[in-house]
């Protein structure tokens, strides 16, 4: 990252990353739900990936809105 960017551009980039993390978290959560019965191992992997995106989403949300409410807690259910 060699180009200097102003604060507004940096905030736009962080918001795009936050939105992308939210999309990915939803997609992996849905995949885990679909695979729960048919392929428990793949469902577990999808669940872990969803949790990783959930963590990233939380961090980016805190950067954009310090001290604000956390992202909706819909999380991925653990597959056993």
N, C-alpha and C positions, 0 to 999 in steps of 0.2 A: 504494500500500500504506500505508494510514493506520492500520490497526489494529495495535497492538503484539501480538506473539506471543511465547510463551515458547520456550525452547530445544527442548523436546520437540516442540512443534508445528512448529517450523522444521525439525527433523530428519525428522519425518514427511513434510513437504512435499517435502523434498529426496529422500527415498527414493522417494516416488511419482513424482517427476520422473525419477529414475534408472531405475525400472522401466518407465516409459513410453518412455524413450529406448532401452532394451534391446528393447522390443517393436517399436518403429519400425525400429531397426537390423536386426532379424531380417526384418521384413516387406520392407524395401527390398532386402536381400540376396537374399531368395527371388525377388522380382520381377526383379532383375537376372539371376538364373540362368534364369528362365523365358523372358526376352526375348533372351537372348544370341544365339540362332540366328535367331529370327524378326525382331527389330528391334534391331540393334546400337546405333543412336543412343539409343533409349529405354533400353536396357540400360546404356549408359554413364551416362545421367542418373540412373538408379536406383542405380547403383554409387556415384556421387558423393554422392547423398543418404544412402546407407548409411554412407559414410565420415564424413559430417558427424554423424550420430547416434552413430557409434562414438566420435568425439572428445568429444561431449557426455557420453556415458556414462562415459568415462574420467575426465573432470573431476568429475562428480558422485560417482563411486565414490571418488575421492581425498578429496573433502570428507567423505563418510560414514566412510571407513576410511583415514585418512592413513597412508601408507607400507605399506598392505596390498598384496596381490597385485592385479595389473591384471585387468580383466575378461577373460574367456576370449578368446583371440586367434583368433577364427574369421573375422574380417574379410571384406571384400568383395573378390572377385578382380577385378582390373582387366580390362576388356574392351578388346581391341585390334582 
